Amino acid sequence: MSFFFAAHSDLFEEIAKFRAARRLWATLVRERFRPADPRSEMVRFHTQTGGVTLTAQQPLNNVVRVAYQALAAVLGGTQSLHTNGYDEALALPTAAAATLALRTQQILAEETGVAATADPLAGSFFVERLTDELEAKARDWLAQVEARGGAVAAIEAGFVQGAIADNAYREELARAAGEEIVVGVNRYAEEDAEARVPIQRIDEAAVERQMARVRAAKAAQDASAVAAALARVEATARGTANLLPAMKAALGAGATLGQICGQLRAVFGEHRAGGG
């Protein structure tokens, strides 16, 4: 198993978060499963800098945000990293923005020395205390999920989504009140805050070409073979067998992902939080 984490802007809190995740995983695996191979206790995770922290106002500020977030991820022990483009609050990143995001990682890896040792902040009173607090709070959330019957039941009841929405609402209130500072938005803002950076524009002709290719692919399908393959997907979905071979066969027969998902929706419906 591996995990996908986000890195936000509170440097020490983020470092402690990753350290807490590493420690929590090791402890839970050791206690619950008693693995024969100690490598099972090593949490494997990828980190992406926090897209929600990027601002459309003064977008070049995002270069600094991404760099500090990447630093937190590395100091916290991430195994792989994605750094966002500074212009992603405005559009898909330009080639220049994507290159600068890559160079941010390369400077961290090649020039700063922060990746030369594991857990470089271990022993810091502040970081260790913060790690302890975050682990304790994470265990509390795990207990609340388990009390509701586990992750699936908690999601179906809307508990997980509700907790995320509540936190997002509190964060927005804090920003609106100026209690949480966002440079260039609620502090050090400028009257003319419109973007002064190049924006990636989608080529509408390219969109039309892609749509035409999809239409042509569907027109060229062997209708009977695709129908039979899709029927097998639906039949498998109604049973207990592994769906992947049937889905793979359907793709091999020329079915599209949309057509396959349509068969799955016919069986399983669409998820609605809270059973609504």
PEFENRA-V482513 format. One line per field, one symbol per residue. ss: DSSP state (@ for helix, = for strand, . for the rest). phi: phi as a letter, one per 40 degrees, with the letter a starting at -180 (. if undefined). burial: b if it has 16 or more other C-alpha atoms within 10 Angstrom, else e. Layout:
ss = ???
phi = ???
burial = ???
This chain:
ss = ..=====...@@@@@@@@@@@@@@@@@@@@@@@....@@@@...=====.@@@.......@@@@@@@@@@@@@@@@...===............@@@@@@@@@@@@@@@@@@............@@@@@@@@@@@@@@@@@@@@@@@...@@@@@@..@@@@@@@@@@@@@@@@@@......=...=................@@@@@@@@@@@@@@@@...@@@@@@@@@@@@@@@.....@@@@@@@@@@....@@@@@@@@@@@@....@@@.
phi = .abbbbbbccdcccdcccccccccddccccccbfccbccccccbabbbccccccbccfccccdcdccccccccccchccaabbcccbccbadcccccccccccdcccdcbbcgcccacfccdgcdccccccdccccccccccccccccghcccccccgcccccccccccccccccccgcbcbcgbbagcbdccccbbcbcbcccccccccccccccccccccdcccccccccccccccbbccccccccccccchccccccccccccccgbcbdggc
burial = eeeebbbbbebbbbbbbbbbbbbbbbeebeeeeeeeeeebbebbbbbbbbbebbbbbbbbbbbebbbbbbbbbbbbbbeebbbbbbbbbbeebbeebbebbbebbeebeeeeeebeeeeebeeeeebbebbbebbeebeeeeebbeeeeebebbbbbbbbeeeeeeeeeeeeeebeeeeeebebbeeeeeeeeeeeeeeeeeeeeeeeeeeeeeeeeeeeeeeeebbebbbbbbbbbeeeeebeebbebbbebbbbeeebeebbeeeeeeeeeeee
